[in-house]
Amino acid sequence: MILRSALIAAMACAFYGAASAADVISPEAVKIVDSEITESLTGVDGDPVNGLATFTGRKAGNCLACHVVTSLLDKQQFHGEVGPPLDGVGDTYSAGELRARIVNPKIDLPDTIMPSFYRVGGNRVAEKFQGKTILSAQEVEDVIAYLLTLKD
């Protein structure tokens, strides 16, 4: 009985608390126009707390491998210096511009080594990511929500 109640509760949370699969824009359907993706990939606001976890997670976004965020220097080790510092990025770019850079940074920066986090395929894709994206659509939205908190 407890297992059944837990299953029903989990299904209700999934149904009422998150975007359904039908609401999520597939990687193949994403359109970058004028260096922006203005529409949310999920139709659900991103969560900056979850975004920070994805951003700093070594097995998730791992953004700190290439970027530095000054406010995280006391909390996280090994910030990268390959990509630009992200301090103030929330004042510099809109959510749509950040979304485009996370989904496929090569549109505006063809020589970047930053991977396309919400795209299937590409060059030099690790075997574990073949046929799938690095981040889910909601993880992209969460990272954007976190990046928008990085103000000067």
N, CA, C and O of each residue as an XYZ file, in Angstrom:
608
protein
N       0.827     -1.183      0.000
C       0.000      0.000      0.000
C       0.878      1.256      0.000
O       0.584      2.215     -0.715
N       1.945      1.257      0.793
C       2.834      2.423      0.847
C       3.476      2.649     -0.514
O       3.575      3.786     -0.976
N       3.909      1.577     -1.151
C       4.531      1.702     -2.469
C       3.540      2.289     -3.477
O       3.904      3.147     -4.282
N       2.300      1.829     -3.430
C       1.277      2.353     -4.348
C       1.026      3.830     -4.088
O       0.898      4.600     -5.039
N       0.951      4.247     -2.832
C       0.741      5.657     -2.489
C       1.904      6.507     -2.962
O       1.708      7.609     -3.474
N       3.107      6.001     -2.792
C       4.286      6.737     -3.243
C       4.291      6.882     -4.756
O       4.647      7.936     -5.284
N       3.894      5.824     -5.454
C       3.837      5.870     -6.911
C       2.795      6.888     -7.382
O       3.054      7.654     -8.311
N       1.638      6.901     -6.757
C       0.593      7.862     -7.120
C       1.066      9.283     -6.847
O       0.835     10.177     -7.662
N       1.722      9.503     -5.717
C       2.230     10.838     -5.392
C       3.288     11.284     -6.403
O       3.297     12.438     -6.830
N       4.161     10.382     -6.775
C       5.204     10.716     -7.758
C       4.588     11.051     -9.107
O       5.025     11.983     -9.783
N       3.579     10.295     -9.494
C       2.917     10.560    -10.773
C       2.203     11.912    -10.739
O       2.209     12.638    -11.733
N       1.596     12.250     -9.618
C       0.907     13.539     -9.499
C       1.913     14.680     -9.588
O       1.657     15.685    -10.252
N       3.053     14.530     -8.923
C       4.094     15.567     -9.004
C       4.589     15.724    -10.431
O       4.783     16.841    -10.910
N       4.791     14.618    -11.096
C       5.274     14.681    -12.474
C       4.230     15.342    -13.369
O       4.576     16.098    -14.277
N       2.957     15.058    -13.114
C       1.900     15.608    -13.960
C       1.661     17.080    -13.684
O       1.518     17.867    -14.620
N       1.616     17.467    -12.423
C       1.262     18.841    -12.076
C       2.474     19.750    -11.889
O       2.347     20.969    -12.005
N       3.631     19.190    -11.606
C       4.756     20.021    -11.237
C       5.800     20.235    -12.309
O       6.753     20.979    -12.077
N       5.674     19.638    -13.438
C       6.698     19.783    -14.471
C       6.041     19.801    -15.843
O       4.880     19.430    -16.012
N       6.822     20.242    -16.806
C       6.318     20.258    -18.179
C       6.140     18.825    -18.660
O       6.950     17.949    -18.357
N       5.098     18.605    -19.394
C       4.918     17.277    -19.969
C       5.843     17.137    -21.167
O       6.350     18.130    -21.689
N       6.055     15.925    -21.592
C       6.932     15.685    -22.735
C       6.430     16.416    -23.970
O       7.223     16.811    -24.825
N       5.112     16.598    -24.070
C       4.548     17.298    -25.223
C       4.901     18.782    -25.208
O       4.937     19.417    -26.262
N       5.164     19.348    -24.016
C       5.478     20.763    -23.886
C       6.947     21.060    -24.177
O       7.299     22.205    -24.460
N       7.784     20.072    -24.113
C       9.227     20.268    -24.292
C       9.555     20.357    -25.781
O       9.128     19.525    -26.580
N      10.319     21.381    -26.129
C      10.764     21.533    -27.515
C      11.927     20.571    -27.734
O      12.919     20.628    -27.008
N      11.819     19.705    -28.710
C      12.882     18.733    -28.973
C      14.112     19.455    -29.518
O      13.985     20.529    -30.105
N      15.287     18.887    -29.336
C      16.499     19.519    -29.863
C      16.420     19.788    -31.361
O      16.931     20.801    -31.839
N      15.787     18.896    -32.097
C      15.683     19.052    -33.544
C      14.773     20.215    -33.939
O      14.927     20.777    -35.023
N      13.828     20.579    -33.070
C      12.855     21.627    -33.391
C      13.267     23.015    -32.906
O      12.593     24.000    -33.209
N      14.358     23.101    -32.163
C      14.800     24.398    -31.638
C      15.285     25.275    -32.783
O      16.055     24.837    -33.638
N      14.824     26.511    -32.783
C      15.225     27.480    -33.812
C      15.926     28.662    -33.159
O      15.381     29.311    -32.267
N      17.145     28.931    -33.619
C      17.879     30.100    -33.154
C      17.690     31.185    -34.204
O      18.071     31.021    -35.363
N      17.094     32.301    -33.778
C      16.824     33.425    -34.673
C      17.475     34.665    -34.075
O      17.216     35.016    -32.924
N      18.324     35.329    -34.866
C      19.023     36.533    -34.396
C      19.752     36.279    -33.077
O      19.691     37.092    -32.155
N      20.435     35.153    -33.002
C      21.253     34.779    -31.841
C      20.435     34.597    -30.567
O      20.960     34.762    -29.466
N      19.153     34.260    -30.708
C      18.295     34.056    -29.544
C      17.357     32.879    -29.748
O      16.983     32.536    -30.870
N      16.997     32.282    -28.646
C      15.885     31.342    -28.593
C      14.948     31.962    -27.556
O      15.126     31.766    -26.354
N      13.969     32.694    -28.019
C      13.130     33.467    -27.106
C      12.173     32.603    -26.306
O      11.806     32.961    -25.187
N      11.768     31.482    -26.856
C      10.799     30.610    -26.195
C      11.498     29.624    -25.275
O      12.512     29.030    -25.641
N      10.952     29.455    -24.081
C      11.460     28.448    -23.150
C      11.412     27.079    -23.810
O      10.500     26.792    -24.586
N      12.379     26.246    -23.509
C      12.399     24.885    -24.059
C      11.336     24.001    -23.413
O      10.962     22.966    -23.965
N      10.851     24.414    -22.241
C       9.927     23.571    -21.484
C       8.585     24.221    -21.194
O       7.618     23.522    -20.890
N       8.507     25.532    -21.280
C       7.295     26.229    -20.858
C       7.207     26.376    -19.354
O       6.212     26.881    -18.834
N       8.243     25.937    -18.647
C       8.308     26.012    -17.188
C       9.518     26.870    -16.822
O      10.597     26.713    -17.392
N       9.326     27.781    -15.863
C      10.444     28.611    -15.426
C      11.574     27.746    -14.886
O      11.347     26.707    -14.267
N      12.790     28.200    -15.136
C      13.943     27.516    -14.578
C      14.078     27.788    -13.095
O      13.572     28.790    -12.590
N      14.752     26.905    -12.408
C      14.999     27.028    -10.972
C      16.478     27.355    -10.781
O      17.329     26.524    -11.099
N      16.810     28.550    -10.269
C      18.217     28.920    -10.140
C      19.014     28.027     -9.184
O      20.222     27.865     -9.360
N      18.357     27.448     -8.180
C      19.065     26.543     -7.251
C      19.462     25.268     -7.991
O      20.601     24.813     -7.881
N      18.533     24.697     -8.738
C      18.869     23.525     -9.550
C      19.882     23.890    -10.627
O      20.757     23.091    -10.963
N      19.761     25.107    -11.168
C      20.708     25.575    -12.182
C      22.118     25.657    -11.656
O      23.066     25.291    -12.350
N      22.268     26.137    -10.430
C      23.595     26.188     -9.809
C      24.169     24.784     -9.654
O      25.354     24.562     -9.899
N      23.329     23.839     -9.247
C      23.798     22.455     -9.093
C      24.249     21.883    -10.430
O      25.273     21.202    -10.497
N      23.502     22.149    -11.486
C      23.891     21.676    -12.827
C      25.152     22.394    -13.283
O      26.067     21.768    -13.818
N      25.201     23.690    -13.075
C      26.329     24.517    -13.483
C      27.631     24.032    -12.838
O      28.663     23.951    -13.505
N      27.583     23.713    -11.552
C      28.795     23.322    -10.823
C      29.031     21.822    -10.813
O      30.134     21.378    -10.494
N      28.025     21.035    -11.153
C      28.148     19.583    -11.075
C      29.154     19.032    -12.068
O      29.045     19.275    -13.269
N      30.110     18.309    -11.581
C      31.157     17.746    -12.452
C      30.602     16.684    -13.390
O      31.194     16.415    -14.435
N      29.481     16.079    -13.036
C      28.860     15.077    -13.911
C      27.618     15.634    -14.587
O      26.867     14.892    -15.221
N      27.401     16.924    -14.457
C      26.244     17.568    -15.100
C      26.779     18.571    -16.123
O      27.464     18.180    -17.068
N      26.480     19.838    -15.947
C      26.931     20.852    -16.904
C      28.431     21.064    -16.887
O      29.052     21.276    -17.929
N      29.015     21.005    -15.686
C      30.459     21.160    -15.510
C      30.971     22.479    -16.100
O      32.072     22.542    -16.645
N      30.157     23.525    -15.982
C      30.506     24.822    -16.556
C      31.769     25.413    -15.944
O      32.500     26.144    -16.612
N      32.030     25.100    -14.670
C      33.225     25.638    -14.011
C      34.517     25.065    -14.573
O      35.593     25.583    -14.276
N      34.439     24.027    -15.363
C      35.650     23.487    -15.980
C      36.282     24.518    -16.910
O      37.494     24.511    -17.125
N      35.451     25.406    -17.462
C      35.943     26.406    -18.417
C      35.723     27.845    -17.973
O      36.441     28.740    -18.420
N      34.753     28.087    -17.110
C      34.390     29.451    -16.720
C      34.662     29.685    -15.243
O      34.644     28.750    -14.442
N      34.912     30.936    -14.892
C      35.050     31.342    -13.497
C      33.855     32.211    -13.124
O      33.373     33.018    -13.919
N      33.392     32.023    -11.891
C      32.377     32.871    -11.287
C      32.936     33.276     -9.929
O      33.081     32.443     -9.035
N      33.247     34.551     -9.782
C      33.924     35.040     -8.586
C      33.174     34.682     -7.312
O      33.798     34.312     -6.318
N      31.854     34.784     -7.317
C      31.072     34.496     -6.114
C      31.157     33.027     -5.686
O      30.766     32.692     -4.567
N      31.650     32.167     -6.540
C      31.778     30.739     -6.206
C      33.196     30.335     -5.816
O      33.431     29.177     -5.473
N      34.141     31.269     -5.863
C      35.543     30.910     -5.615
C      35.755     30.303     -4.231
O      36.591     29.412     -4.081
N      35.018     30.761     -3.214
C      35.172     30.212     -1.862
C      34.443     28.886     -1.677
O      34.707     28.160     -0.719
N      33.518     28.563     -2.598
C      32.676     27.371     -2.442
C      33.073     26.224     -3.367
O      32.840     25.058     -3.050
N      33.667     26.552     -4.500
C      34.001     25.547     -5.511
C      35.457     25.705     -5.941
O      35.949     26.822     -6.103
N      36.122     24.604     -6.118
C      37.510     24.639     -6.569
C      37.582     24.475     -8.080
O      36.616     24.084     -8.733
N      38.731     24.781     -8.601
C      39.102     24.463     -9.983
C      38.222     25.151    -11.029
O      37.622     24.496    -11.881
N      38.157     26.463    -10.950
C      37.466     27.223    -11.996
C      38.366     27.276    -13.222
O      39.584     27.406    -13.105
N      37.765     27.175    -14.379
C      38.531     27.194    -15.612
C      38.805     28.601    -16.104
O      38.210     29.572    -15.637
N      39.716     28.689    -17.053
C      40.074     29.984    -17.634
C      40.001     29.940    -19.158
O      40.471     30.858    -19.830
N      39.416     28.882    -19.702
C      39.316     28.740    -21.154
C      38.193     29.629    -21.695
O      38.363     30.321    -22.699
N      37.054     29.600    -21.019
C      35.915     30.428    -21.416
C      35.944     31.743    -20.668
O      36.720     31.903    -19.726
N      35.114     32.682    -21.071
C      35.096     33.979    -20.400
C      34.531     33.869    -18.988
O      33.723     32.981    -18.715
N      34.947     34.763    -18.082
C      34.324     34.819    -16.756
C      32.833     35.122    -16.927
O      32.444     35.829    -17.857
N      32.012     34.594    -16.039
C      30.569     34.783    -16.174
C      30.003     35.778    -15.166
O      28.785     35.892    -15.031
N      30.863     36.494    -14.462
C      30.393     37.540    -13.562
C      29.625     38.584    -14.374
O      30.119     39.057    -15.398
N      28.436     38.940    -13.929
C      27.642     39.964    -14.603
C      26.924     39.506    -15.855
O      26.318     40.327    -16.544
N      26.972     38.218    -16.172
C      26.357     37.720    -17.409
C      24.843     37.958    -17.415
O      24.245     38.094    -18.482
N      24.222     38.009    -16.235
C      22.792     38.261    -16.143
C      22.411     39.678    -16.531
O      21.262     39.941    -16.886
N      23.380     40.600    -16.465
C      23.155     41.977    -16.919
C      23.493     42.134    -18.394
O      23.030     43.073    -19.042
N      24.287     41.235    -18.919
C      24.805     41.369    -20.282
C      23.903     40.717    -21.322
O      23.718     41.264    -22.409
N      23.345     39.568    -21.004
C      22.563     38.793    -21.971
C      21.143     38.562    -21.476
O      20.894     38.478    -20.273
N      20.232     38.464    -22.409
C      18.846     38.103    -22.090
C      18.751     36.585    -21.920
O      19.682     35.853    -22.255
N      17.625     36.130    -21.399
C      17.405     34.686    -21.280
C      17.484     34.024    -22.647
O      18.048     32.937    -22.772
N      16.931     34.655    -23.671
C      16.959     34.091    -25.021
C      18.355     33.983    -25.591
O      18.677     33.014    -26.278
N      19.191     34.976    -25.309
C      20.584     34.928    -25.783
C      21.373     33.856    -25.045
O      22.174     33.143    -25.650
N      21.150     33.740    -23.739
C      21.829     32.691    -22.968
C      21.377     31.310    -23.432
O      22.190     30.395    -23.567
N      20.084     31.167    -23.675
C      19.539     29.881    -24.135
C      20.210     29.463    -25.443
O      20.596     28.305    -25.601
N      20.349     30.398    -26.375
C      20.984     30.081    -27.662
C      22.435     29.656    -27.465
O      22.900     28.728    -28.127
N      23.154     30.322    -26.564
C      24.563     29.989    -26.346
C      24.743     28.640    -25.656
O      25.744     27.957    -25.870
N      23.784     28.263    -24.837
C      23.874     26.963    -24.171
C      23.438     25.853    -25.134
O      24.077     24.804    -25.210
N      22.361     26.091    -25.859
C      21.850     25.079    -26.787
C      22.879     24.787    -27.873
O      23.206     23.625    -28.117
N      23.392     25.824    -28.526
C      24.365     25.626    -29.602
C      25.266     26.864    -29.740
O      24.984     27.742    -30.555
N      26.331     26.937    -28.959
C      27.202     28.121    -28.981
C      27.916     28.321    -30.314
O      28.413     29.413    -30.591
N      27.970     27.293    -31.131
C      28.713     27.384    -32.388
C      28.010     28.266    -33.431
O      28.617     28.641    -34.434
N      26.739     28.593    -33.197
C      26.019     29.484    -34.104
C      26.714     30.847    -34.148
O      26.955     31.383    -35.230
N      27.034     31.406    -32.990
C      27.684     32.720    -32.923
C      29.198     32.629    -32.766
O      29.924     33.552    -33.135
N      29.662     31.523    -32.222
C      31.099     31.360    -31.961
C      31.586     30.062    -32.602
O      31.811     29.078    -31.898
N      31.752     30.044    -33.919
C      32.048     28.783    -34.612
C      33.340     28.102    -34.159
O      33.475     26.888    -34.313
N      34.283     28.849    -33.609
C      35.552     28.253    -33.189
C      35.587     27.867    -31.715
O      36.614     27.395    -31.227
N      34.486     28.060    -31.001
C      34.470     27.749    -29.575
C      34.624     26.249    -29.336
O      34.227     25.425    -30.161
N      35.212     25.917    -28.186
C      35.277     24.507    -27.796
C      34.116     24.142    -26.881
O      33.978     22.987    -26.480
N      33.280     25.127    -26.549
C      32.115     24.858    -25.707
C      31.182     23.909    -26.453
O      30.866     24.129    -27.622
N      30.747     22.862    -25.776
C      29.843     21.915    -26.451
C      28.440     22.479    -26.587
O      28.060     23.413    -25.881
N      27.690     21.912    -27.485
C      26.266     22.220    -27.623
C      25.539     21.340    -26.619
O      25.509     20.117    -26.764
N      24.957     21.956    -25.608
C      24.392     21.189    -24.504
C      23.000     20.634    -24.780
O      22.558     19.714    -24.092
N      22.299     21.180    -25.783
C      20.963     20.666    -26.082
C      20.842     20.449    -27.584
O      20.029     21.068    -28.271
N      21.671     19.558    -28.052
C      21.707     19.224    -29.468
C      22.134     17.768    -29.589
O      22.965     17.299    -28.811
N      21.588     17.071    -30.532
C      21.954     15.675    -30.757
C      22.915     15.638    -31.930
O      22.671     16.260    -32.964
N      23.997     14.913    -31.769
C      24.971     14.779    -32.851
C      26.085     15.790    -32.720
O      26.287     16.372    -31.655
N      26.798     15.993    -33.793
C      27.943     16.893    -33.783
C      29.240     16.118    -33.887
O      29.242     14.891    -33.986
N      30.329     16.840    -33.865
C      31.650     16.232    -33.965
C      32.167     15.826    -32.595
O      31.848     16.463    -31.592
N      32.943     14.795    -32.553
C      33.632     14.345    -31.344
C      32.697     14.188    -30.153
O      32.999     14.672    -29.061
N      31.581     13.527    -30.349
C      30.617     13.306    -29.279
C      31.033     12.062    -28.504
O      31.269     11.002    -29.084
N      31.119     12.211    -27.184
C      31.458     11.065    -26.343
C      30.415      9.973    -26.534
O      29.238     10.259    -26.756
N      30.843      8.747    -26.446
C      29.944      7.614    -26.692
C      28.694      7.674    -25.823
O      27.602      7.352    -26.290
N      28.842      8.087    -24.555
C      27.685      8.108    -23.663
C      26.653      9.170    -24.049
O      25.513      9.116    -23.585
N      27.040     10.140    -24.897
C      26.104     11.176    -25.330
C      25.613     10.988    -26.763
O      24.832     11.800    -27.259
N      26.055      9.940    -27.424
C      25.604      9.719    -28.794
C      24.107      9.444    -28.793
O      23.622      8.574    -28.070
N      23.382     10.200    -29.614
C      21.946     10.039    -29.720
C      21.148     10.754    -28.649
O      19.928     10.605    -28.592
N      21.816     11.536    -27.789
C      21.081     12.280    -26.767
C      21.792     13.594    -26.463
O      22.914     13.825    -26.912
N      21.135     14.433    -25.710
C      21.699     15.732    -25.356
C      22.523     15.612    -24.081
O      22.359     14.663    -23.314
N      23.407     16.575    -23.860
C      24.200     16.598    -22.628
C      23.315     16.991    -21.457
O      23.366     16.369    -20.396
N      22.498     18.028    -21.652
C      21.554     18.476    -20.624
C      20.132     18.284    -21.123
O      19.875     18.317    -22.326
N      19.219     18.086    -20.196
C      17.801     18.041    -20.558
C      17.317     19.469    -20.800
O      17.999     20.432    -20.450
N      16.154     19.594    -21.390
C      15.579     20.917    -21.636
C      15.390     21.669    -20.321
O      15.665     22.867    -20.250
N      14.924     20.978    -19.279
C      14.716     21.659    -17.997
C      16.045     22.055    -17.357
O      16.136     23.111    -16.731
N      17.064     21.233    -17.506
C      18.377     21.613    -16.981
C      18.899     22.876    -17.673
O      19.503     23.730    -17.025
N      18.671     22.996    -18.974
C      19.052     24.218    -19.694
C      18.321     25.402    -19.087
O      18.941     26.427    -18.805
N      17.015     25.281    -18.880
C      16.235     26.374    -18.304
C      16.703     26.709    -16.886
O      16.726     27.877    -16.499
N      17.071     25.697    -16.121
C      17.572     25.931    -14.765
C      18.908     26.677    -14.791
O      19.111     27.602    -14.005
N      19.810     26.288    -15.676
C      21.096     26.977    -15.789
C      20.883     28.436    -16.198
O      21.554     29.328    -15.680
N      19.968     28.679    -17.107
C      19.658     30.060    -17.510
C      19.165     30.851    -16.308
O      19.594     31.984    -16.089
N      18.266     30.259    -15.529
C      17.748     30.944    -14.334
C      18.893     31.296    -13.380
O      18.906     32.383    -12.802
N      19.850     30.381    -13.213
C      21.015     30.673    -12.373
C      21.856     31.788    -12.979
O      22.220     32.735    -12.281
N      22.170     31.690    -14.267
C      23.017     32.708    -14.914
C      22.396     34.096    -14.819
O      23.113     35.089    -14.697
N      21.075     34.172    -14.875
C      20.404     35.473    -14.767
C      20.545     36.095    -13.393
O      20.287     37.287    -13.228
N      20.958     35.298    -12.382
C      21.207     35.862    -11.048
C      22.589     36.486    -10.945
O      22.874     37.197     -9.981
N      23.447     36.233    -11.918
C      24.823     36.754    -11.879
C      24.837     38.184    -12.419
O      25.030     38.421    -13.611
N      24.626     39.123    -11.502
C      24.525     40.539    -11.850
C      25.753     41.269    -11.308
O      26.366     40.849    -10.326
N      26.092     42.368    -11.970
C      27.207     43.193    -11.481
C      26.818     43.946    -10.225
O      27.631     44.689     -9.675
